[in-house]
Amino acid sequence: MAANSIRIGNFMIGTEHPPFVIAEMSGNHNQSLERALAIVEAAAKSGAHALKLQTYTADTMTIDHADGEFFISDPKSLWQGHSLYDLYQKAHTPWQWHAPIMERARQLGMVCFSTPFDASAVDFLESLKVPCYKIASFENTDLALIRKAAETGKPIIISTGMATLSELSETVRVARSAGCRDIVLLKCTSAYPASPADANIRTISHMRDLFQCQVGLSDHTMGLGVALSGVALGATVIEKHFTLCRADGGVDSAFSLEPEELQTLVRETNGAWQALGNISYEPTPSEKASMVFRRSLYITEDIMPGEKLSTDNMRAIRPGYGLAPKYLPMLIGKKVNQALKRGTPVTLDVIG
């Protein structure tokens, strides 16, 4: 049983509609409002349906402390060498930027919304009249935050990275009990960048059936293969990080799409969705014109009235204007009732 389509802004999300593509700005603005607005324009030009921000400050995320677990020392991390506080200070989108960014997105026909990371961010985003909320993977067990967002009654998109099935079940239950009717769950691997081998996107169709809601993919892998596979498995939302140019740097630039890649993502996910079609074993309208190139039975040597058909004077060849090849055995030895020239299609009215 398919989940009902939902509306976010002017866009419908569901299996009957093209995938809803979200360009995630994150901290790729590099602390420049001018660059942030350029990212909005590039995302719109590339065909994205939505632009997503993140709403927090360093102080709402953590404390200003650089020792122990507050310092990123993992050499495999993109953010190695930073304290959490410094990282969030560098990556956050100033709250006073939200209104001009959202206004620019609306002017360009995109939906713009954000990920709140605490209750104060929800209150702030409500003042901006956002159309929906996104819950990040790292906050998908923060039930107080989820309840706060759900109480607005607006759609909530939830990334499922790291969540167990029991945790996700509790998250969905809390959101629904708090008043959220429209939930979108995004399969997500919370590694940066993520490996396709860890994507496990077969989970997408399982989540849809289990939770009876729209499902999609928040994709941190490089390239487009995982996203296209996700659409084939029923993803109705695709989220990808986006930047103007990876070479410019930025906290998430290493696994972000550039404009031409985002344009390709929008085009190819739409094509993948169109290709799903319906279960069909009949010729499509476009195939019917090609059926004339099937093999059929033709006279291959001139024959006179009363002569018998044989494999010497009749063959299954292209094009397809004669009888189907399956009739060849039963026609062998039959007499023709008229002269037939080489290249004449065999039909029943020339027999006997």
Secondary structure, 3 states (H helix, E strand, C coil): CCCCCEEECCEEECCCCCCEEEEECCCCCCCCHHHHHHHHHHHHHHCCCEEEEEECCHHHHCCCCCCHHHECCCCCCCCCCCEHHHHHHHHCCCHHHHHHHHHHHHHCCCEEEEEECCHHHHHHHHHCCCCCEEECHHHCCCHHHHHHHHCCCCCEEEECCCCCHHHHHHHHHHHHHCCCCCEEEEEECCCCCECHHHCCCCHHHHHHHHHCCEEEEEECECCCHHHHHHHHCCCCEEEEEECCCHHHCCCCHHHCECHHHHHHHHHHHHHHHHHHCCCCCCCCHHHHCCHHHCCEEEECCCECCCCECCCCCEEEECCCCCCCHHHHHHHCCCEECCCECCCCECCHHHEC
